[in-house]
Amino acid sequence: MVPLLLGVAAIFLGATAQNVSVLQQTLSAHGVAAVYPTDKDFKTVSKAFNERYTFSPIAVAFPTSVAQVSAAVAAGAAQNLEVVARSGGHSYIANGLGGRNGALVVDMSKLKAITVRPANNTAIIETGNRLGDVALALNSKGRAIPHGTCSYVGIGGHSGYGGFGFTSRAWGLTLDTVKSATVVLANGTVVQASSSANPDLFFAIRGASPSFGIVTSIEVQTFPAPPSAIVFQYTWNNLDIKTASNGIASFQTFAATNIPPEFGAELVFTSGDQKGRVNFGLTGAWYGDANLLNSTLAPYLKTLPKNPSSTTITPGSYINSVAVLAAPMALNTSSAPDDPNTFYTKSLMTPSGAPMSNGAITSFVTYMANQGFSSDTDWFVEVELYGGTNSAINAVPLDSAAFAKRDTLFTIQFYASSSNGDPPYPKDGFSFLDGMVASIIDNSPSNWNYGAYLNYIDDRLANAAKLYYGSHYQRLQSIKAALDPKDTFRFPVGVA
C-alpha cells in the first residue's frame, strides 16, 4: 500500500510542479508579474489580514492592466485553478487568498486610477483602491460616496458585497452607487455590466460579486461632499443589564421616529470592569444643518443616563469626519502598512418589520455582561443603524440587485480577537460568539426573518446561503451556471 501511496504522491507533486511551471510561463508571456512559493517575498505577499488563516496560493499575480487581469484569469482557468481577486485584503476569512490552499490570487493593487467626471458627477474607480484613498480623491473634487470607516478596506470587495457607512441612510450602500462595471469573466473575456448591458451580471455583482468575475473598475454615482459634518461619541461605562437593555430598546423606538437621513449612528458594546456590566457607546455622524443635531439626537439621549462617562463632539469638514471615524488609521493608506489581527466575526441583520423583542435584548445584554466579562478574548459588538425612517438603504427595491436584505433595521457585528491580537486564536472564542448570536435568535420567533452580512463573512455559519443571499440565491445559481460553469471563481461561502 505504501508504494502505491508514494506513487500517487509523486504524480500529484509532478502535476503541481507542472502547473506552476506552465502558469509561470503563461503569465510571463503576457507580462504579468507574479510571486511564487519559491520566491523570497512569497510569505509577505501571501499573508492574511486575519492571522487565524495561513494559506499558500499557487501564485500571487500583480496585473497592471485589464488585459493582464484577463490573461491571469484565463491562465488559471486553463488549469482548472481556483482564481480569486484581492482588492484590499481585508476578507475576514481570507477569501482574498482563496480561503484555502492552491488558489491563483489576482492582486489588484496596481490598478488604482480614479477619474472624477464633473459632466455627470460620476467617477470611475479601479478596484485596487482602498476606501481612504477613494475618499481623499473624491473629496479633492468636492464629491463623496457612502462607504465604511476602515480606510484600508478595498473598494472591490466592499462594493461587491455591500458597503455600509454613516452616510448610508442618506446615500445607500456603496453597491447602490454602482452604475456600471468592467468585469473579467471566468473565460478571460472582458465585458461591461450595467442595467442595459449584461443585466444579469450587473444584478449579481451588486451583492455577490466575487463569485461571478473580477471587477476591474466601477462607475459610481457620486454625491456632493456635505459642507460640514459632526462626529459624536458618547460612552457610558459599566452600565447594568437593565439600563443597557433599555438603551437598545429605545434605539429601536428612536429609529421609528422621523429621524432625518443625514443622521447615521451605531451602538458599541465592550466588556465592563465587573461581571454583570457592559460599556455602552453611541458613535455617529451628522451631515445636515449643524444647528439641528441637538434636537435630532435629544429624544434618544433622554432615554439614557444623564451623565456619560465621556462625550466627544467633533465638528468640521466632511473629509475631517471621515478621518476622525477612521482613526487611528490614516486615510492615505500608502503612509503606513496595514495592521493584521487574529479574530472571529459573526453578523446578524435584524428585520425592520420585526424588531428585537425585549426578551431577546435582555438575553443579549445579559450574555455580554456575564460571559463577555469572563471571555479570554478582546471583543466588541457594533449595532449599526441601517434602517429606520428615511433610510436610503431600505428604499431600494429588493430585486434590483443581489444584496438580499433591504428590510434591515440593525446590522450587528460581533467581533472577538485573541487577547493580544496575535495567533493562536482561543478555541472557546468561537463558541463565545456563537452563544452571543444565539442569545438573540433563541429568544426570537421561530419565523423571525433575520439575515447575515457578507462583508462580515463567517465560514462557520450554518444555513449560509439563505442568510447571506436570501431569496436571490436560486437566481444567482442560475447566473453562475451560465457565466462560470467550471466554478473558477470558487471560495468558501460563495455562490455555487
C-alpha positions in Angstrom: 0.0 0.0 0.0 2.8 2.4 0.8 4.5 2.2 -2.6 1.1 3.0 -4.2 0.6 6.0 -2.0 4.1 7.2 -2.8 3.3 6.8 -6.5 0.1 8.8 -6.1 2.0 11.5 -4.2 4.7 11.6 -7.0 2.0 12.0 -9.6 0.4 14.8 -7.6 3.7 16.6 -7.0 4.6 16.3 -10.6 1.2 17.8 -11.7 1.6 20.6 -9.2 5.1 21.4 -10.4 3.9 21.3 -14.0 1.0 23.6 -13.1 3.4 26.2 -11.5 5.8 26.0 -14.5 3.0 26.3 -17.1 1.4 29.1 -15.1 4.7 30.9 -14.8 5.3 30.7 -18.5 1.8 31.8 -19.4 1.8 34.8 -17.1 5.3 35.8 -18.1 4.3 35.6 -21.8 1.6 38.2 -21.1 3.9 40.4 -19.0 2.1 39.6 -15.7 4.4 39.9 -12.7 3.8 37.2 -10.1 5.2 35.8 -6.9 5.5 32.1 -6.4 6.1 29.9 -3.3 9.8 29.6 -4.0 10.3 33.4 -4.1 11.7 35.1 -1.0 8.8 37.6 -0.6 6.1 35.0 -1.0 5.4 34.8 2.7 4.9 38.6 2.8 2.5 38.8 -0.2 0.5 35.8 0.9 0.0 36.9 4.5 -3.7 37.1 5.6 -5.1 40.1 7.3 -6.8 37.7 9.7 -3.9 35.7 11.1 -6.2 32.8 12.1 -5.6 31.8 8.5 -2.4 30.7 6.8 -3.0 29.8 3.1 -0.5 29.1 0.4 -1.6 30.2 -3.1 -0.1 28.7 -6.2 0.9 32.2 -7.1 0.0 35.8 -6.4 -0.2 37.8 -9.7 0.1 41.6 -9.9 -1.5 42.7 -13.1 -1.1 46.4 -14.2 -4.0 46.5 -16.7 -7.4 45.0 -17.5 -5.7 43.0 -20.3 -3.3 41.4 -17.8 -6.2 40.6 -15.4 -7.8 38.8 -18.3 -4.7 36.9 -19.1 -4.2 35.9 -15.5 -7.8 34.6 -15.2 -7.5 32.7 -18.5 -4.3 31.1 -17.4 -5.8 29.9 -14.1 -9.0 28.7 -15.7 -7.0 26.7 -18.3 -5.5 24.6 -15.5 -8.8 24.5 -13.5 -7.3 26.6 -10.7 -9.4 28.5 -8.3 -9.0 32.2 -9.2 -9.7 35.0 -6.7 -9.3 38.7 -6.7 -7.7 40.6 -3.8 -8.5 44.2 -3.5 -7.6 45.5 0.0 -7.1 42.1 1.5 -9.5 42.5 4.4 -11.7 39.5 3.9 -12.5 38.2 7.4 -11.9 34.6 6.2 -9.0 35.2 3.8 -11.1 34.7 0.7 -8.7 37.2 -0.9 -6.2 34.3 -0.7 -8.8 31.8 -1.9 -10.0 30.7 1.5 -7.8 27.5 1.1 -4.5 26.4 -0.4 -3.7 26.4 -4.1 -5.6 29.4 -5.5 -4.3 31.8 -8.1 -4.6 35.2 -6.4 -5.0 38.2 -8.7 -3.9 41.1 -6.6 -5.5 44.3 -7.8 -3.2 46.8 -6.0 -1.6 48.1 -9.2 -4.9 49.2 -10.6 -5.5 52.4 -8.7 -6.8 55.0 -11.2 -9.7 57.2 -10.0 -11.3 59.5 -12.5 -14.0 62.0 -11.4 -16.3 63.2 -14.3 -17.9 66.6 -13.5 -20.2 66.4 -16.5 -22.4 63.8 -14.8 -21.0 63.6 -11.3 -19.8 60.0 -11.7 -16.4 58.5 -11.0 -14.5 55.6 -12.5 -12.7 53.8 -9.6 -10.3 50.9 -10.3 -10.7 48.2 -7.7 -7.1 48.2 -6.4 -8.1 51.3 -4.4 -8.8 51.3 -0.7 -11.5 53.3 1.0 -9.3 56.0 2.5 -7.7 56.8 -0.8 -11.1 56.8 -2.6 -12.4 59.3 0.0 -9.4 61.6 -0.5 -9.6 61.5 -4.3 -13.3 62.2 -4.5 -13.2 64.9 -1.8 -10.5 66.8 -3.7 -13.2 67.3 -6.4 -15.9 68.1 -3.8 -17.6 64.7 -4.1 -18.2 61.6 -2.0 -19.8 58.2 -1.9 -21.1 56.1 1.0 -18.6 53.6 2.4 -17.3 52.1 5.7 -14.9 53.7 8.2 -11.9 51.4 7.8 -9.6 53.2 5.4 -7.6 50.1 4.5 -10.6 48.1 3.2 -10.5 47.5 -0.6 -13.3 49.1 -2.7 -13.6 45.9 -4.8 -14.9 43.6 -2.0 -16.6 46.4 -0.2 -18.8 47.4 -3.2 -19.2 43.8 -4.3 -21.0 42.7 -1.1 -22.5 45.8 0.4 -20.6 48.9 1.7 -22.2 50.4 4.8 -21.2 53.7 6.4 -22.6 56.6 8.4 -23.8 58.3 5.2 -25.7 55.2 4.0 -29.0 56.2 5.4 -28.8 59.3 3.1 -27.0 57.8 0.1 -27.4 54.0 0.3 -24.8 51.3 0.3 -21.6 51.5 -1.8 -23.1 49.0 -4.2 -26.2 51.2 -4.6 -24.0 53.8 -6.3 -22.6 51.5 -8.9 -23.9 52.4 -12.4 -21.7 50.1 -14.4 -18.6 47.9 -14.1 -15.8 46.4 -16.2 -15.7 42.7 -15.4 -13.4 39.9 -16.4 -15.3 36.6 -16.7 -14.1 33.1 -15.9 -13.0 32.5 -19.5 -10.9 35.7 -19.6 -13.5 37.7 -21.5 -13.8 41.4 -20.6 -17.3 42.7 -20.6 -19.3 45.7 -19.4 -22.1 45.3 -16.9 -24.9 47.7 -16.4 -28.7 47.9 -16.4 -28.6 47.7 -20.2 -25.5 45.6 -20.8 -25.3 42.1 -19.3 -28.1 42.9 -16.8 -27.9 39.5 -15.0 -24.2 40.0 -14.4 -24.9 43.6 -13.2 -27.5 42.2 -10.8 -25.0 39.6 -9.4 -22.0 41.9 -8.9 -24.0 44.1 -6.6 -24.2 41.8 -3.6 -22.4 38.6 -4.7 -19.7 39.9 -6.9 -16.6 37.7 -6.2 -18.5 34.6 -7.4 -19.1 35.9 -10.9 -16.0 37.7 -12.1 -13.1 40.0 -11.3 -14.4 43.6 -11.4 -11.6 45.8 -12.5 -13.4 49.1 -12.2 -16.7 50.5 -11.1 -18.5 53.6 -12.4 -20.2 55.2 -9.3 -22.7 58.0 -8.9 -21.1 60.5 -6.5 -22.7 62.9 -4.1 -21.7 66.5 -3.2 -19.4 66.3 -0.1 -21.5 67.8 2.7 -20.5 71.4 3.6 -19.9 70.3 7.2 -20.1 67.2 9.4 -20.2 66.5 13.1 -18.9 63.3 14.6 -20.4 62.5 18.0 -19.2 59.9 20.5 -20.8 59.2 23.9 -19.7 56.5 26.3 -21.4 55.2 29.5 -19.0 52.8 31.4 -20.2 49.9 33.5 -23.9 50.0 32.8 -26.1 47.4 34.5 -28.1 45.0 32.3 -31.4 46.8 32.7 -30.0 50.2 31.7 -28.0 48.9 28.7 -31.0 46.8 27.5 -33.2 49.9 27.7 -30.6 51.7 25.6 -31.0 49.2 22.7 -34.8 49.1 23.0 -35.1 52.9 23.0 -32.7 53.0 20.0 -35.2 50.8 18.1 -38.0 53.1 19.1 -36.0 56.2 18.2 -35.3 54.7 14.7 -39.0 54.5 14.1 -39.4 58.3 14.6 -39.0 60.7 11.8 -35.2 60.9 12.0 -33.5 62.6 9.0 -31.4 60.6 6.6 -28.4 62.8 7.4 -28.2 61.0 10.7 -26.0 57.9 11.0 -25.2 56.0 14.2 -24.3 52.8 15.9 -24.2 51.4 19.4 -20.9 49.9 20.6 -20.5 47.4 23.4 -17.4 46.2 25.2 -16.8 44.4 28.5 -17.4 46.2 31.7 -15.0 46.3 34.6 -17.0 43.8 36.6 -19.4 40.9 35.9 -22.9 41.9 35.0 -21.8 45.2 33.5 -21.1 46.5 30.0 -19.6 49.6 28.5 -22.2 51.2 26.2 -21.2 53.7 23.4 -23.1 55.8 20.9 -21.0 56.8 17.9 -22.3 58.5 14.8 -22.1 61.4 12.4 -24.4 64.2 11.3 -24.3 65.6 7.8 -27.2 68.1 8.0 -27.6 71.6 9.3 -25.3 71.8 12.4 -28.0 73.6 14.4 -30.4 70.6 14.1 -28.1 67.9 15.5 -29.1 68.5 19.2 -32.8 68.5 18.5 -32.5 65.3 16.4 -30.4 63.4 19.0 -32.1 64.7 22.1 -35.1 62.3 22.2 -32.7 59.3 22.2 -30.3 60.8 24.7 -33.2 61.4 27.1 -33.6 57.6 27.4 -30.0 57.1 28.5 -28.3 58.0 31.8 -27.8 61.8 32.2 -24.1 61.9 32.7 -22.0 60.0 30.1 -18.5 58.8 31.2 -17.1 60.7 28.2 -18.5 62.9 25.4 -16.7 64.0 22.3 -18.3 66.2 19.7 -16.1 66.9 16.7 -17.4 69.4 14.1 -15.5 70.1 10.9 -15.4 69.4 7.2 -16.8 66.2 5.6 -13.3 64.8 5.0 -12.4 65.5 8.6 -15.3 63.4 9.7 -14.0 60.5 7.5 -10.6 60.9 9.1 -12.0 61.0 12.7 -14.1 57.9 12.2 -11.1 56.0 10.6 -8.7 56.9 13.4 -6.1 55.7 14.3 -5.7 54.6 10.7 -4.7 57.2 8.2 -6.8 57.9 5.1 -3.7 57.8 2.9 -3.1 54.0 3.0 0.4 54.3 1.5 1.5 56.2 4.6 1.8 53.1 6.7 1.3 49.3 6.4 -1.9 47.6 7.3 -2.2 46.1 10.8 -3.3 42.4 10.9 -5.3 40.8 13.7 -6.3 37.3 14.9 -10.1 37.2 15.2 -13.5 35.7 14.5 -16.6 37.6 13.4 -20.3 37.0 13.1 -23.2 39.2 12.0 -26.9 39.5 12.4 -29.3 41.6 10.3 -32.5 42.3 12.2 -35.7 42.9 10.2 -37.3 46.3 10.2 -40.8 44.8 10.4 -40.0 42.7 13.5 -37.5 44.5 15.8 -35.8 42.6 18.6 -38.1 41.7 21.4 -37.4 43.0 24.9 -36.7 39.4 25.9 -34.1 39.0 23.1 -32.5 42.3 24.0 -32.3 41.4 27.7 -30.8 38.0 26.9 -28.3 39.5 24.6 -27.1 42.1 27.1 -27.1 39.6 29.9 -24.8 37.4 27.8 -22.4 40.2 27.0 -22.3 41.3 30.7 -21.7 37.9 32.1 -20.0 35.6 29.5 -18.4 38.6 28.0 -16.7 39.5 31.3 -15.2 36.1 31.6 -14.2 35.6 28.0 -10.5 35.3 27.2 -10.9 37.3 24.0 -10.8 41.1 23.3 -14.3 41.7 21.9 -16.7 44.3 20.8 -20.2 44.5 19.3 -21.5 47.2 17.0 -25.2 47.7 16.4 -25.4 49.6 13.2 -28.4 51.6 12.2 -29.3 50.6 8.6 -33.0 51.3 8.6 -35.5 53.4 10.4 -37.5 56.2 8.7 -36.0 57.9 5.6 -33.3 55.2 5.1 -32.0 55.1 1.5 -30.8 51.5 2.0 -34.3 50.2 2.6 -35.8 52.4 -0.2 -34.1 50.4 -3.0 -36.3 47.7 -4.5 -35.2 44.2 -3.2 -34.9 42.6 -6.6 -32.9 45.3 -8.3 -29.6 43.9 -7.0 -28.3 40.7 -5.4 -28.0 42.4 -2.0 -30.7 40.4 -0.1 -31.7 42.4 3.0 -33.5 45.6 2.2 -35.8 45.3 5.2 -33.0 45.7 7.8 -33.2 47.8 10.9 -29.9 46.9 12.5 -26.8 45.1 11.3 -24.9 43.8 14.3 -21.3 42.9 14.1 -19.9 40.5 16.8 -16.1 40.7 16.8 -13.7 38.8 19.1 -9.9 38.7 18.7 -7.2 37.0 20.7 -6.3 39.0 23.7 -3.1 40.4 22.2 -4.2 40.3 18.6 -1.7 37.6 17.7 -2.1 33.8 17.0 -3.3 31.5 18.2 -7.0 32.3 18.5 -8.6 30.7 21.6 -10.8 27.8 20.8 -13.5 29.0 23.1 -13.7 32.2 21.1 -15.8 30.5 18.5 -18.4 29.2 21.0 -18.4 32.6 22.8 -19.6 34.5 19.7 -21.9 31.6 18.6 -23.6 31.9 22.0 -23.8 35.6 21.8 -25.7 35.5 18.5 -27.9 32.6 19.8 -28.9 34.7 22.8 -30.8 36.9 20.3 -32.1 34.2 17.9 -33.2 31.7 20.5 -35.3 34.4 22.2 -37.0 35.5 18.9 -39.9 34.0 16.9 -39.1 30.8 15.0 -40.0 32.5 11.8 -38.0 35.7 12.5 -36.7 36.8 9.1 -33.1 37.7 10.1 -30.1 37.6 7.9 -26.3 37.9 7.8 -23.9 40.4 6.2 -21.3 39.2 3.7 -18.8 42.0 4.5 -18.6 40.4 8.0 -18.3 37.0 6.4 -18.3 33.8 8.6 -17.2 30.4 7.1 -18.6 28.5 10.0 -22.2 29.9 9.5 -25.0 27.3 9.3 -27.5 27.9 6.5 -25.2 30.5 5.0 -26.8 30.6 1.5 -30.2 31.6 2.9 -28.8 34.1 5.5 -26.4 35.8 3.1 -28.2 35.6 -0.3 -31.8 35.2 0.8 -34.5 34.9 -1.9 -31.9 35.7 -4.6 -29.8 32.5 -4.2 -31.6 30.5 -6.8 -31.3 33.2 -9.4 -27.7 33.7 -8.5 -27.0 30.0 -9.0 -28.6 30.2 -12.5 -26.4 33.1 -13.4 -23.4 31.4 -12.0 -24.0 28.3 -14.1 -24.2 30.4 -17.3 -21.2 32.6 -16.6 -18.8 30.3 -14.7 -19.8 26.7 -15.4 -16.4 25.4 -14.2 -16.7 27.3 -10.9 -13.4 29.1 -11.5 -14.3 31.8 -9.0 -14.8 29.5 -6.1 -14.2 30.1 -2.4 -15.9 29.5 1.0 -19.4 30.8 1.2 -19.5 31.8 -2.4 -22.4 31.1 -4.8 -22.0 27.5 -6.2 
